[in-house]
Amino acid sequence: LVSLRQQLKAGGASPTPTYADLVASLVARVLRRHPRLAVRWNAAHDALFAVPESEYHIGIAVDTDSGLLVPVVRDLLGKSVMAVADESR
């Protein structure tokens, strides 16, 4: 991740993706390859059911002068790392 971020920064990427941006993009791609990890649990009739997710939205915590903010980047699978970095800003 360090090498990739340095390459993007040296190449003039604007904004430069943070490590959180890179990890969020990677997590979305891992979930696409392993959909059993991307479920939410619903309770119905005293039983739990795993419901697969069709879209991946990830919140990235950001420390600001006004306090902690958590922008949510929606539909990560449809976005490049640069688009994730831009949206998380």
C-alpha positions in Angstrom: 0.0 0.0 0.0 2.9 2.4 0.8 4.4 1.8 -2.6 1.1 2.3 -4.4 0.4 5.5 -2.6 3.9 6.8 -3.3 3.5 6.1 -7.0 0.1 7.8 -7.1 1.5 10.8 -5.2 4.6 11.0 -7.4 2.3 10.8 -10.5 0.4 13.9 -9.4 -2.8 12.2 -8.3 -5.1 14.7 -6.9 -6.4 14.1 -4.4 -3.8 11.6 -3.3 -5.7 8.6 -1.9 -5.2 8.0 1.8 -4.5 4.5 3.1 -8.1 4.3 4.2 -9.2 5.0 0.6 -7.0 2.2 -0.7 -8.1 -0.2 2.0 -11.8 0.6 1.3 -11.3 -0.1 -2.4 -9.6 -3.4 -1.6 -12.2 -4.5 0.9 -15.0 -3.9 -1.7 -13.1 -6.1 -4.3 -12.5 -8.8 -1.7 -16.2 -8.8 -0.8 -17.1 -9.2 -4.5 -14.9 -12.3 -4.7 -16.1 -13.7 -1.4 -19.8 -12.7 -1.3 -20.5 -14.9 1.8 -18.5 -12.3 3.8 -20.9 -9.5 2.6 -24.1 -10.4 4.4 -26.3 -8.7 7.0 -28.2 -10.7 9.5 -32.0 -10.5 9.7 -34.0 -12.1 12.5 -37.3 -13.6 11.5 -39.5 -16.1 13.4 -36.8 -16.6 16.1 -34.1 -17.5 13.6 -31.3 -15.6 12.0 -30.9 -15.4 8.2 -27.9 -14.2 6.2 -29.0 -11.8 3.5 -26.4 -11.1 0.8 -25.7 -7.4 0.0 -25.8 -6.3 -3.6 -24.0 -3.0 -3.1 -21.0 -2.0 -0.9 -21.0 1.2 1.0 -18.1 2.0 3.4 -17.8 4.7 6.0 -14.4 6.3 6.4 -13.8 8.1 9.7 -12.1 11.5 9.3 -10.8 13.7 12.1 -11.6 17.4 11.4 -11.4 20.6 13.3 -15.1 20.3 14.0 -14.8 16.7 15.3 -15.1 13.2 13.9 -17.0 12.9 10.6 -17.7 9.7 8.7 -18.4 10.2 5.0 -20.0 7.2 3.4 -18.6 6.2 0.0 -21.5 4.5 -1.8 -21.2 1.7 -4.4 -17.5 1.2 -4.1 -17.5 -1.5 -6.8 -18.4 1.0 -9.4 -15.6 3.4 -8.5 -11.9 3.6 -9.1 -9.5 4.3 -6.2 -9.2 7.9 -7.4 -13.0 8.3 -7.4 -13.1 6.9 -3.8 -10.4 9.4 -2.8 -12.3 12.2 -4.4 -15.6 11.3 -2.8 -14.2 10.7 0.7 -12.8 14.2 0.7 
